[in-house]
Amino acid sequence: MKPVYYSIKNIMKKNNIPIAFTFDDNYALPAAIAIKSLMESKKKDTQYEIYCLFHHLSDRNRRLLDTIAPINWIDTEKDIFADAPVTSEYPISVYYRLALHDILTQHDTILYSDVDVLFQ
């Protein structure tokens, strides 16, 4: 039997792509740049359903990011990963990607991206 290969385009609902980011106040500026580049490089008929999982993200930064794109904000409980090692370079928010399937249960498939990227 010949194997079946699926592209991400076939998996997602047509032109509606859920994508998640995780960050805190220390990475708000890179997140803004990543999300802005995502929105500016998308095709006209593509819609992104953006989810931002956060802990320790100020209301000011959320309001500023909301001016770039509509965002679904999810304040994640810190104690989910209470025993995980953290540093200033690797805050607790880096672990939230591991819980995406438990948090965003309405999606069978979701893209995850770090915030230190540019989309083209």
OpenMM code with the backbone's topology and positions (N, CA, C; nanometers):
from openmm import Vec3, app, unit

residues = "MET LYS PRO VAL TYR TYR SER ILE LYS ASN ILE MET LYS LYS ASN ASN ILE PRO ILE ALA PHE THR PHE ASP ASP ASN TYR ALA LEU PRO ALA ALA ILE ALA ILE LYS SER LEU MET GLU SER LYS LYS LYS ASP THR GLN TYR GLU ILE TYR CYS LEU PHE HIS HIS LEU SER ASP ARG ASN ARG ARG LEU LEU ASP THR ILE ALA PRO ILE ASN TRP ILE ASP THR GLU LYS ASP ILE PHE ALA ASP ALA PRO VAL THR SER GLU TYR PRO ILE SER VAL TYR TYR ARG LEU ALA LEU HIS ASP ILE LEU THR GLN HIS ASP THR ILE LEU TYR SER ASP VAL ASP VAL LEU PHE GLN".split()
positions = [
    Vec3(0.0838, -0.1175, 0.0000),
    Vec3(0.0000, 0.0000, 0.0000),
    Vec3(0.0889, 0.1246, 0.0000),
    Vec3(0.0539, 0.2204, -0.0825),
    Vec3(0.1304, 0.3432, -0.0950),
    Vec3(0.1000, 0.4353, 0.0247),
    Vec3(0.2039, 0.4945, 0.0885),
    Vec3(0.1779, 0.5829, 0.2026),
    Vec3(0.1058, 0.7095, 0.1588),
    Vec3(0.0259, 0.7640, 0.2486),
    Vec3(-0.0471, 0.8879, 0.2226),
    Vec3(0.0251, 0.9997, 0.2954),
    Vec3(0.0540, 1.1069, 0.2240),
    Vec3(0.1194, 1.2218, 0.2836),
    Vec3(0.0211, 1.3380, 0.2888),
    Vec3(0.0213, 1.4078, 0.4015),
    Vec3(-0.0682, 1.5215, 0.4195),
    Vec3(0.0144, 1.6479, 0.4295),
    Vec3(-0.0268, 1.7492, 0.3591),
    Vec3(0.0380, 1.8787, 0.3756),
    Vec3(-0.0384, 1.9555, 0.4823),
    Vec3(0.0274, 2.0522, 0.5428),
    Vec3(-0.0377, 2.1338, 0.6455),
    Vec3(-0.1578, 2.2056, 0.5860),
    Vec3(-0.1533, 2.2381, 0.4569),
    Vec3(-0.2641, 2.3052, 0.3896),
    Vec3(-0.3891, 2.2169, 0.3896),
    Vec3(-0.3715, 2.0858, 0.3740),
    Vec3(-0.4849, 1.9944, 0.3723),
    Vec3(-0.5392, 1.9675, 0.5119),
    Vec3(-0.4543, 1.9789, 0.6109),
    Vec3(-0.4962, 1.9486, 0.7473),
    Vec3(-0.5813, 2.0618, 0.8046),
    Vec3(-0.5403, 2.1857, 0.7803),
    Vec3(-0.6111, 2.3009, 0.8354),
    Vec3(-0.7403, 2.3258, 0.7586),
    Vec3(-0.8373, 2.3861, 0.8283),
    Vec3(-0.9571, 2.4296, 0.7581),
    Vec3(-0.9136, 2.5279, 0.6507),
    Vec3(-0.9800, 2.5206, 0.5406),
    Vec3(-0.9383, 2.6026, 0.4275),
    Vec3(-0.9240, 2.7495, 0.4666),
    Vec3(-0.8019, 2.7986, 0.4531),
    Vec3(-0.7680, 2.9390, 0.4721),
    Vec3(-0.7859, 2.9906, 0.6146),
    Vec3(-0.8109, 2.9057, 0.7115),
    Vec3(-0.8200, 2.9475, 0.8509),
    Vec3(-0.7179, 2.8657, 0.9292),
    Vec3(-0.6102, 2.9302, 0.9698),
    Vec3(-0.4987, 2.8592, 1.0297),
    Vec3(-0.4800, 2.9032, 1.1744),
    Vec3(-0.4995, 2.8117, 1.2698),
    Vec3(-0.4711, 2.8456, 1.4094),
    Vec3(-0.3203, 2.8399, 1.4343),
    Vec3(-0.2689, 2.9417, 1.5014),
    Vec3(-0.1263, 2.9478, 1.5336),
    Vec3(-0.1102, 3.0003, 1.6755),
    Vec3(-0.0163, 2.9426, 1.7484),
    Vec3(0.0032, 2.9793, 1.8888),
    Vec3(0.1450, 3.0299, 1.9127),
    Vec3(0.1534, 3.1242, 2.0045),
    Vec3(0.2806, 3.1782, 2.0526),
    Vec3(0.2763, 3.1750, 2.2044),
    Vec3(0.3921, 3.1617, 2.2675),
    Vec3(0.3997, 3.1707, 2.4135),
    Vec3(0.5131, 3.2670, 2.4488),
    Vec3(0.4846, 3.3612, 2.5384),
    Vec3(0.5863, 3.4585, 2.5769),
    Vec3(0.5412, 3.5365, 2.6992),
    Vec3(0.6338, 3.6180, 2.7526),
    Vec3(0.6034, 3.7053, 2.8655),
    Vec3(0.6474, 3.8471, 2.8282),
    Vec3(0.6467, 3.9385, 2.9261),
    Vec3(0.6820, 4.0776, 2.8982),
    Vec3(0.8220, 4.0930, 2.8383),
    Vec3(0.9129, 4.0055, 2.8745),
    Vec3(1.0494, 4.0152, 2.8232),
    Vec3(1.0574, 3.9910, 2.6725),
    Vec3(0.9581, 3.9243, 2.6161),
    Vec3(0.9589, 3.8923, 2.4738),
    Vec3(0.8427, 3.9572, 2.3993),
    Vec3(0.7836, 4.0613, 2.4559),
    Vec3(0.6698, 4.1280, 2.3922),
    Vec3(0.7108, 4.1955, 2.2609),
    Vec3(0.8269, 4.2592, 2.2568),
    Vec3(0.8705, 4.3250, 2.1337),
    Vec3(0.8972, 4.2226, 2.0224),
    Vec3(0.9740, 4.1157, 2.0474),
    Vec3(0.9891, 4.0145, 1.9413),
    Vec3(0.8551, 3.9533, 1.8992),
    Vec3(0.7631, 3.9363, 1.9937),
    Vec3(0.6309, 3.8826, 1.9597),
    Vec3(0.5579, 3.9781, 1.8662),
    Vec3(0.5655, 4.1061, 1.8939),
    Vec3(0.5001, 4.2054, 1.8088),
    Vec3(0.5573, 4.2007, 1.6673),
    Vec3(0.6875, 4.1887, 1.6562),
    Vec3(0.7517, 4.1834, 1.5244),
    Vec3(0.7115, 4.0560, 1.4505),
    Vec3(0.7116, 3.9428, 1.5211),
    Vec3(0.6739, 3.8156, 1.4585),
    Vec3(0.5293, 3.8191, 1.4106),
    Vec3(0.4388, 3.8662, 1.4958),
    Vec3(0.2969, 3.8693, 1.4593),
    Vec3(0.2729, 3.9687, 1.3455),
    Vec3(0.3393, 4.0832, 1.3501),
    Vec3(0.3241, 4.1804, 1.2414),
    Vec3(0.3746, 4.1217, 1.1096),
    Vec3(0.4882, 4.0534, 1.1118),
    Vec3(0.5390, 3.9933, 0.9878),
    Vec3(0.4469, 3.8822, 0.9385),
    Vec3(0.3849, 3.8081, 1.0303),
    Vec3(0.2877, 3.7048, 0.9930),
    Vec3(0.1697, 3.7682, 0.9197),
    Vec3(0.1167, 3.8755, 0.9756),
    Vec3(-0.0004, 3.9402, 0.9174),
    Vec3(0.0324, 4.0080, 0.7843),
    Vec3(0.1504, 4.0652, 0.7734),
    Vec3(0.1862, 4.1356, 0.6500),
    Vec3(0.2241, 4.0414, 0.5368),
    Vec3(0.2617, 3.9185, 0.5683),
    Vec3(0.3041, 3.8258, 0.4632),
    Vec3(0.1961, 3.7255, 0.4242),
    Vec3(0.0815, 3.7297, 0.4899),
    Vec3(-0.0231, 3.6310, 0.4606),
    Vec3(-0.0911, 3.6600, 0.3270),
    Vec3(-0.1452, 3.5551, 0.2704),
    Vec3(-0.2239, 3.5722, 0.1487),
    Vec3(-0.3551, 3.6409, 0.1838),
    Vec3(-0.4117, 3.7073, 0.0861),
    Vec3(-0.5332, 3.7855, 0.1089),
    Vec3(-0.6486, 3.7012, 0.1627),
    Vec3(-0.6614, 3.5767, 0.1169),
    Vec3(-0.7728, 3.4919, 0.1587),
    Vec3(-0.7393, 3.4012, 0.2779),
    Vec3(-0.6259, 3.4240, 0.3413),
    Vec3(-0.5865, 3.3445, 0.4581),
    Vec3(-0.6187, 3.4208, 0.5861),
    Vec3(-0.6738, 3.3502, 0.6809),
    Vec3(-0.7014, 3.4073, 0.8124),
    Vec3(-0.6235, 3.3284, 0.9164),
    Vec3(-0.5604, 3.3968, 1.0078),
    Vec3(-0.4912, 3.3315, 1.1184),
    Vec3(-0.5730, 3.3498, 1.2446),
    Vec3(-0.5929, 3.2422, 1.3139),
    Vec3(-0.6547, 3.2456, 1.4461),
    Vec3(-0.5385, 3.2407, 1.5448),
    Vec3(-0.5020, 3.3573, 1.5974),
    Vec3(-0.3804, 3.3697, 1.6784),
    Vec3(-0.4138, 3.3502, 1.8258),
    Vec3(-0.3366, 3.2618, 1.8887),
    Vec3(-0.3463, 3.2369, 2.0321),
    Vec3(-0.2139, 3.2744, 2.0955),
    Vec3(-0.2191, 3.3531, 2.2014),
    Vec3(-0.0986, 3.3870, 2.2761),
    Vec3(-0.1173, 3.3390, 2.4190),
    Vec3(-0.0363, 3.2421, 2.4576),
    Vec3(-0.0367, 3.1898, 2.5931),
    Vec3(0.0688, 3.2666, 2.6712),
    Vec3(0.0305, 3.3182, 2.7870),
    Vec3(0.1224, 3.4059, 2.8589),
    Vec3(0.1062, 3.3919, 3.0091),
    Vec3(0.2048, 3.4404, 3.0776),
    Vec3(0.2046, 3.4613, 3.2219),
    Vec3(0.2995, 3.5781, 3.2439),
    Vec3(0.2603, 3.6733, 3.3197),
    Vec3(0.3392, 3.7950, 3.3393),
    Vec3(0.3524, 3.8748, 3.2103),
    Vec3(0.2390, 3.9099, 3.1542),
    Vec3(0.2354, 3.9976, 3.0377),
    Vec3(0.1432, 4.1133, 3.0730),
    Vec3(0.1952, 4.2337, 3.0681),
    Vec3(0.1186, 4.3507, 3.1132),
    Vec3(-0.0006, 4.3794, 3.0224),
    Vec3(-0.0996, 4.4458, 3.0810),
    Vec3(-0.2160, 4.4894, 3.0033),
    Vec3(-0.1718, 4.5825, 2.8907),
    Vec3(-0.0744, 4.6664, 2.9167),
    Vec3(-0.0241, 4.7595, 2.8148),
    Vec3(0.0305, 4.6830, 2.6945),
    Vec3(0.1116, 4.5819, 2.7195),
    Vec3(0.1665, 4.5042, 2.6080),
    Vec3(0.0573, 4.4293, 2.5324),
    Vec3(-0.0426, 4.3788, 2.6031),
    Vec3(-0.1533, 4.3107, 2.5340),
    Vec3(-0.2311, 4.4081, 2.4473),
    Vec3(-0.2568, 4.5275, 2.4986),
    Vec3(-0.3276, 4.6283, 2.4184),
    Vec3(-0.2475, 4.6657, 2.2942),
    Vec3(-0.1171, 4.6830, 2.3090),
    Vec3(-0.0326, 4.7162, 2.1940),
    Vec3(-0.0332, 4.6039, 2.0899),
    Vec3(-0.0250, 4.4803, 2.1346),
    Vec3(-0.0276, 4.3670, 2.0421),
    Vec3(-0.1641, 4.3532, 1.9753),
    Vec3(-0.2696, 4.3897, 2.0460),
    Vec3(-0.4040, 4.3853, 1.9870),
    Vec3(-0.4206, 4.4837, 1.8716),
    Vec3(-0.3350, 4.5856, 1.8644),
    Vec3(-0.3424, 4.6793, 1.7522),
    Vec3(-0.2826, 4.6194, 1.6254),
    Vec3(-0.2053, 4.5138, 1.6393),
    Vec3(-0.1415, 4.4493, 1.5238),
    Vec3(-0.2344, 4.3466, 1.4600),
    Vec3(-0.3024, 4.2694, 1.5446),
    Vec3(-0.3892, 4.1619, 1.4948),
    Vec3(-0.4868, 4.1222, 1.6051),
    Vec3(-0.6004, 4.0623, 1.5664),
    Vec3(-0.6904, 4.0077, 1.6691),
    Vec3(-0.6228, 3.8868, 1.7342),
    Vec3(-0.6139, 3.8888, 1.8661),
    Vec3(-0.5426, 3.7835, 1.9390),
    Vec3(-0.6342, 3.7246, 2.0449),
    Vec3(-0.6304, 3.5922, 2.0558),
    Vec3(-0.6983, 3.5209, 2.1635),
    Vec3(-0.5972, 3.5036, 2.2771),
    Vec3(-0.6187, 3.5765, 2.3865),
    Vec3(-0.5253, 3.5754, 2.4988),
    Vec3(-0.5610, 3.4648, 2.5964),
    Vec3(-0.4611, 3.3875, 2.6370),
    Vec3(-0.4830, 3.2803, 2.7336),
    Vec3(-0.3800, 3.2958, 2.8448),
    Vec3(-0.4277, 3.3398, 2.9606),
    Vec3(-0.3411, 3.3532, 3.0778),
    Vec3(-0.3260, 3.2136, 3.1374),
    Vec3(-0.2086, 3.1583, 3.1242),
    Vec3(-0.1843, 3.0199, 3.1631),
    Vec3(-0.1397, 3.0128, 3.3082),
    Vec3(-0.1929, 2.9168, 3.3784),
    Vec3(-0.1572, 2.8975, 3.5177),
    Vec3(-0.0107, 2.8600, 3.5296),
    Vec3(0.0615, 2.9317, 3.6123),
    Vec3(0.2043, 2.9061, 3.6294),
    Vec3(0.2287, 2.7689, 3.6911),
    Vec3(0.1402, 2.7239, 3.7776),
    Vec3(0.1657, 2.5987, 3.8494),
    Vec3(0.1518, 2.4730, 3.7631),
    Vec3(0.1133, 2.4880, 3.6361),
    Vec3(0.1108, 2.3722, 3.5463),
    Vec3(0.2506, 2.3121, 3.5368),
    Vec3(0.3501, 2.3984, 3.5325),
    Vec3(0.4891, 2.3553, 3.5217),
    Vec3(0.5701, 2.4057, 3.6407),
    Vec3(0.5146, 2.3948, 3.7595),
    Vec3(0.5769, 2.4490, 3.8797),
    Vec3(0.7153, 2.3900, 3.9067),
    Vec3(0.7379, 2.2661, 3.8690),
    Vec3(0.8662, 2.2016, 3.8974),
    Vec3(0.9657, 2.2129, 3.7822),
    Vec3(0.9279, 2.2807, 3.6763),
    Vec3(1.0166, 2.2923, 3.5606),
    Vec3(1.1286, 2.3924, 3.5903),
    Vec3(1.2494, 2.3623, 3.5449),
    Vec3(1.3596, 2.4573, 3.5661),
    Vec3(1.3407, 2.5810, 3.4790),
    Vec3(1.3645, 2.6985, 3.5352),
    Vec3(1.3516, 2.8238, 3.4612),
    Vec3(1.4764, 2.9087, 3.4823),
    Vec3(1.5056, 2.9902, 3.3835),
    Vec3(1.6138, 3.0892, 3.3910),
    Vec3(1.5615, 3.2165, 3.3257),
    Vec3(1.6429, 3.3199, 3.3257),
    Vec3(1.5998, 3.4430, 3.2596),
    Vec3(1.5863, 3.4223, 3.1087),
    Vec3(1.6672, 3.3327, 3.0509),
    Vec3(1.6564, 3.3027, 2.9082),
    Vec3(1.5426, 3.2069, 2.8778),
    Vec3(1.5076, 3.1217, 2.9717),
    Vec3(1.4025, 3.0216, 2.9527),
    Vec3(1.2978, 3.0340, 3.0632),
    Vec3(1.2077, 3.1329, 3.0496),
    Vec3(1.1039, 3.1518, 3.1514),
    Vec3(0.9996, 3.0399, 3.1449),
    Vec3(0.9112, 3.0396, 3.2391),
    Vec3(0.8074, 2.9357, 3.2476),
    Vec3(0.7236, 2.9295, 3.1199),
    Vec3(0.7090, 3.0413, 3.0513),
    Vec3(0.6245, 3.0444, 2.9308),
    Vec3(0.6771, 2.9560, 2.8176),
    Vec3(0.8058, 2.9206, 2.8177),
    Vec3(0.8562, 2.8331, 2.7110),
    Vec3(0.7961, 2.6936, 2.7205),
    Vec3(0.7463, 2.6559, 2.8365),
    Vec3(0.6881, 2.5224, 2.8553),
    Vec3(0.5423, 2.5138, 2.8103),
    Vec3(0.4767, 2.6277, 2.7935),
    Vec3(0.3341, 2.6256, 2.7610),
    Vec3(0.3051, 2.5556, 2.6288),
    Vec3(0.4008, 2.5562, 2.5377),
    Vec3(0.3805, 2.4868, 2.4095),
    Vec3(0.3550, 2.3379, 2.4301),
    Vec3(0.4065, 2.2841, 2.5396),
    Vec3(0.3878, 2.1418, 2.5684),
    Vec3(0.2442, 2.1090, 2.6074),
    Vec3(0.1681, 2.2097, 2.6467),
    Vec3(0.0299, 2.1883, 2.6907),
    Vec3(-0.0723, 2.2372, 2.5892),
    Vec3(-0.0289, 2.2750, 2.4698),
    Vec3(-0.1223, 2.3278, 2.3702),
    Vec3(-0.2389, 2.2334, 2.3434),
    Vec3(-0.2116, 2.1044, 2.3327),
    Vec3(-0.3196, 2.0089, 2.3016),
    Vec3(-0.4213, 2.0003, 2.4145),
    Vec3(-0.3815, 2.0304, 2.5374),
    Vec3(-0.4747, 2.0295, 2.6504),
    Vec3(-0.5497, 2.1615, 2.6641),
    Vec3(-0.4896, 2.2693, 2.6206),
    Vec3(-0.5493, 2.4023, 2.6364),
    Vec3(-0.6399, 2.4380, 2.5194),
    Vec3(-0.5964, 2.4069, 2.3976),
    Vec3(-0.6716, 2.4428, 2.2769),
    Vec3(-0.7380, 2.3180, 2.2193),
    Vec3(-0.8288, 2.2613, 2.2949),
    Vec3(-0.8911, 2.1337, 2.2577),
    Vec3(-0.9849, 2.1445, 2.1375),
    Vec3(-1.0229, 2.2654, 2.0991),
    Vec3(-1.1132, 2.2820, 1.9853),
    Vec3(-1.0434, 2.2583, 1.8517),
    Vec3(-0.9109, 2.2474, 1.8526),
    Vec3(-0.8351, 2.2268, 1.7293),
    Vec3(-0.7680, 2.0897, 1.7298),
    Vec3(-0.7790, 2.0202, 1.6168),
    Vec3(-0.7060, 1.8946, 1.6006),
    Vec3(-0.5590, 1.9214, 1.5692),
    Vec3(-0.5347, 2.0303, 1.4969),
    Vec3(-0.3997, 2.0673, 1.4557),
    Vec3(-0.3823, 2.2159, 1.4784),
    Vec3(-0.2666, 2.2528, 1.5309),
    Vec3(-0.2365, 2.3939, 1.5520),
    Vec3(-0.0876, 2.4146, 1.5286),
    Vec3(-0.0530, 2.5239, 1.4649),
    Vec3(0.0870, 2.5581, 1.4458),
    Vec3(0.1379, 2.6285, 1.5703),
    Vec3(0.2619, 2.6040, 1.6029),
    Vec3(0.3269, 2.6760, 1.7110),
    Vec3(0.4491, 2.7456, 1.6534),
    Vec3(0.4735, 2.8667, 1.6975),
    Vec3(0.5943, 2.9375, 1.6557),
    Vec3(0.6551, 3.0092, 1.7751),
    Vec3(0.7873, 3.0081, 1.7799),
    Vec3(0.8575, 3.0954, 1.8741),
    Vec3(0.8361, 3.2380, 1.8265),
    Vec3(0.8702, 3.3346, 1.9106),
    Vec3(0.8491, 3.4745, 1.8727),
    Vec3(0.9738, 3.5392, 1.8139),
    Vec3(1.0822, 3.4664, 1.8067),
    Vec3(1.2041, 3.5233, 1.7499),
    Vec3(1.2190, 3.4840, 1.6020),
    Vec3(1.1100, 3.5013, 1.5273),
    Vec3(1.1080, 3.4660, 1.3854),
    Vec3(1.0458, 3.5800, 1.3052),
    Vec3(1.0751, 3.5794, 1.1766),
    Vec3(1.0072, 3.6666, 1.0811),
    Vec3(0.9403, 3.5770, 0.9788),
    Vec3(0.8168, 3.6057, 0.9464),
    Vec3(0.7434, 3.5309, 0.8460),
    Vec3(0.7564, 3.6009, 0.7121),
    Vec3(0.7714, 3.5221, 0.6061),
    Vec3(0.7763, 3.5785, 0.4713),
    Vec3(0.6827, 3.5027, 0.3815),
] * unit.nanometer
topology = app.Topology()
chain = topology.addChain("A")
for resn in residues:
    res = topology.addResidue(resn, chain)
    for name in ("N", "CA", "C"):
        topology.addAtom(name, app.Element.getBySymbol(name[0]), res)
